[in-house]
Amino acid sequence: MSNNKSFGEIIKGDKPVLVDFSAEWCGPCKMMPPILKELKDKVGDSVTILKIDIDRNQSVAAAYNIQSVPTLVVFMKGEVKWRRSGVTSAAELKSQLDKIMPAL
């Protein structure tokens, strides 16, 4: 995690946090990095994007009932605002983020 903040501290911030719950062994998860880069190019620093390996962070995965990967979750001020399992396009992610923070 960045700046030595815990996951809980990061997701409680004022800007949206998109978390990509994934695993090394997951084929579809390997499709997400270029999609997330495309999204980052569109939204810049207005959204924090994190990748969480469910095998290395089992307690976080369990806390959010992650049962399949990839699962994408958008947090805002500590609350889950949107969630979807499966590969999701940058356009769909941007659309969902726009609904949460229209100024993006």
N, C-alpha and C positions, 0 to 999 in steps of 0.2 A: 504494500500500500504506500501511497505517496506521503511524504513529509511525516512519516512515523505515526500517522493517524490510524485509528482502528477503523474497521469497516463500518461500525455503528456511527462513529463520528463523521465519516465521509458522507454517508447517506442522509444525515440530519441537516446538511447544509442547505442554503437558500437556492442553490441552482440544481437542476435535475441531474440525477446520476443514473446512467444506463449501465446495467450490469449484465454481462454476458457470462452466464454460468455454463461452463463447458468442461470437457475432459480430453486428455491426450489421445485416448483410444477412439474417440467419436469422429467418424467420417464427416458428417454434416457440419460439425463444429469447425472443421478446417476451412469451410467456405465463409465463415464469418469475418476473419480479419480484413479482407479487402472491402467487404461491405461496411464494416465499422470505420475503416479509413475514409471511405467515400462519405460517410455520414459526418465524420470529424471535419473533413474539408468543407462541408456545407454549414456546420453549426459552430465551428471554431471552439473557443473556450467557454461558450455559453452552456455547455453540457460536459459533465465529467463522464468519461467512458472507462469502465473497469472490466477486466476479464478475471473471473474467479474459477479456478480449477476445483471441481467438486471433490476430487480425490484428495487434494491437499488441504482443502478447507471444508471438511465434512460437517463441522458444527454449523457453519454459515449455511451450507446447502440444506441441512436438516431444519434449521430455524425457519427457512422460507419454503420448506416442503418441495424442494427441487427433485422431481422424480424422473425427468428426462432431460437430455441435453441435445442441442443448445436450448436453454431457456433464457429469454431476455426479460429483464424486469427494470422498470423505470421507477426510481424513488424520488420523492420530493419532500424535504423536511421530515425524513424518516418514515414516510408513508409510501406504500406501494400504490402507484398511480396507474400502472399498466403492466401487463404481463402476457407473454406468448411463448409457447414452446415451438421449436423448429426454426429453420433458416428463414429469416425475414429480410426483405429488401431495405436498402438505405432509404428509398422513397417512403415506404411504409413506416419505418422508424421515425423519419423526419415528420411525417404527418401526425403521428401519435405525440411526438414532442411538441409540435405546434399547438395541439389541443391543450397540453399541460401548461405551456408557456407561449402564448400567442406572439410574443415579441421576438421569437427566435428567427 
